Amino acid sequence: MSRWKGRVLALEALYAWEAAKHPPQELLSFPWVEDEKLRMMSDADLAFPRALIAGAIENIAVIDKKIRSSIKNWDFSRLKRVDLAILRLGAYSLMFQKDIPSSVTIEEAVKLSIEYGVDDSFRFVNGVLDSISKSCAEPATR
């Protein structure tokens, strides 16, 4: 499975988690994916999306705090669920998956927002994640 497909699965799971508060363990079994397609995926294929889902949900408080501090002139509670799921996915990668270049994370999030978001979601996602990326790159202050 490609990383793109893994990110799409993770996006779907984070959206479902936000919309219906499905338990994370349930989401990690990908109940919305057709059985036939799921059987064709190995545990290795599913490791990447599972890491994204579990990591984002486990760290949701710190991720949402970082998103809130990076949004300019917008109320967090007014974010569309798809945009929020994309931002959470991107923020998780930027903050915790240091082996993935920030440019790749942001580019993939922008692609997701073009594909699944509305109108100018991609511009908003790009700006927020760029801000998060810069804040993660800054040395910590004491």
C-alpha positions as CSV (number, residue, x, y, z in Angstrom):
1,M,0.0,0.0,0.0
2,S,1.3,3.5,-0.8
3,R,1.7,6.1,1.9
4,W,-1.0,8.1,0.0
5,K,-3.5,5.3,0.5
6,G,-2.4,5.0,4.1
7,R,-3.0,8.7,4.6
8,V,-6.5,8.5,3.0
9,L,-7.4,5.6,5.4
10,A,-6.1,7.7,8.4
11,L,-8.1,10.7,7.2
12,E,-11.2,8.6,7.0
13,A,-10.6,7.2,10.5
14,L,-10.0,10.6,12.1
15,Y,-13.1,12.0,10.4
16,A,-15.1,9.1,11.7
17,W,-13.6,9.5,15.2
18,E,-14.6,13.2,15.2
19,A,-18.0,12.7,13.7
20,A,-19.2,9.7,15.6
21,K,-16.6,9.2,18.4
22,H,-15.9,5.6,17.3
23,P,-13.5,4.0,19.7
24,P,-9.9,4.1,18.4
25,Q,-9.5,0.3,18.6
26,E,-12.6,-0.1,16.3
27,L,-11.1,2.4,13.8
28,L,-7.8,0.5,13.7
29,S,-9.6,-2.5,12.2
30,F,-10.9,-0.3,9.3
31,P,-14.6,-1.5,9.4
32,W,-15.6,0.7,6.5
33,V,-13.2,-0.9,4.1
34,E,-14.7,-3.8,2.1
35,D,-13.6,-7.2,3.5
36,E,-12.2,-8.2,0.2
37,K,-9.9,-5.2,-0.1
38,L,-8.9,-5.4,3.6
39,R,-7.9,-9.1,3.1
40,M,-5.6,-8.0,0.4
41,M,-3.7,-5.7,2.7
42,S,-1.0,-7.1,5.0
43,D,-0.3,-6.0,8.5
44,A,2.7,-4.2,7.1
45,D,0.5,-2.3,4.7
46,L,-1.8,-1.2,7.6
47,A,1.1,-0.3,10.0
48,F,1.4,3.3,8.6
49,P,-2.2,4.3,8.7
50,R,-2.6,2.6,12.1
51,A,0.4,4.6,13.4
52,L,-1.1,7.8,12.1
53,I,-4.6,7.1,13.6
54,A,-3.4,5.9,17.0
55,G,-0.7,8.6,17.3
56,A,-3.1,11.4,16.4
57,I,-5.8,10.3,18.7
58,E,-3.4,9.6,21.6
59,N,-1.9,13.1,21.2
60,I,-5.1,14.9,20.3
61,A,-4.9,17.5,23.1
62,V,-1.4,18.7,22.2
63,I,-2.2,18.6,18.5
64,D,-5.4,20.6,18.9
65,K,-3.6,23.1,21.0
66,K,-0.9,23.5,18.3
67,I,-3.6,23.9,15.6
68,R,-5.5,26.5,17.7
69,S,-2.3,28.6,18.2
70,S,-1.6,28.4,14.5
71,I,-5.0,29.5,13.2
72,K,-5.3,33.2,12.5
73,N,-8.6,35.0,12.4
74,W,-10.6,31.7,12.6
75,D,-12.4,29.9,15.4
76,F,-11.3,26.3,15.9
77,S,-14.9,25.2,16.6
78,R,-16.0,26.4,13.1
79,L,-13.5,24.2,11.3
80,K,-15.1,21.8,8.9
81,R,-14.7,18.2,10.1
82,V,-12.7,17.2,7.0
83,D,-10.4,20.1,7.3
84,L,-9.9,19.4,11.0
85,A,-9.1,15.7,10.3
86,I,-6.5,16.8,7.6
87,L,-5.0,19.3,10.0
88,R,-4.8,16.8,12.8
89,L,-3.2,14.3,10.5
90,G,-0.7,16.8,9.2
91,A,0.1,18.3,12.7
92,Y,0.7,14.8,14.1
93,S,3.2,14.1,11.4
94,L,4.9,17.4,11.7
95,M,5.1,17.1,15.5
96,F,5.9,13.5,16.0
97,Q,7.1,11.9,12.8
98,K,10.4,13.7,12.4
99,D,11.6,11.1,9.9
100,I,9.1,12.5,7.3
101,P,10.2,15.8,5.8
102,S,7.8,18.6,6.7
103,S,7.5,19.6,3.0
104,V,6.3,16.0,2.2
105,T,3.7,16.2,5.1
106,I,2.4,19.5,4.0
107,E,2.3,18.6,0.3
108,E,0.3,15.4,1.2
109,A,-2.1,17.3,3.4
110,V,-2.7,19.9,0.7
111,K,-3.4,17.1,-1.8
112,L,-5.9,15.6,0.7
113,S,-7.6,18.9,1.1
114,I,-7.8,19.4,-2.7
115,E,-9.3,15.9,-3.0
116,Y,-11.6,15.9,0.1
117,G,-12.0,19.5,1.3
118,V,-14.1,22.3,0.0
119,D,-13.2,25.3,-2.2
120,D,-10.1,26.9,-0.7
121,S,-9.4,24.3,2.0
122,F,-6.0,23.6,0.6
123,R,-4.9,27.2,1.1
124,F,-6.0,27.2,4.7
125,V,-4.5,23.8,5.4
126,N,-1.2,24.9,3.8
127,G,-1.0,28.1,5.8
128,V,-1.8,26.4,9.2
129,L,0.6,23.5,8.6
130,D,3.3,25.8,7.4
131,S,2.9,27.8,10.7
132,I,3.0,24.5,12.7
133,S,6.1,23.4,10.8
134,K,7.9,26.6,11.5
135,S,7.0,26.5,15.2
136,C,8.2,22.9,15.5
137,A,11.5,23.9,13.9
138,E,12.1,26.7,16.3
139,P,14.4,25.8,19.2
140,A,12.5,25.4,22.5
141,T,12.7,28.3,24.9
142,R,13.4,27.9,28.5
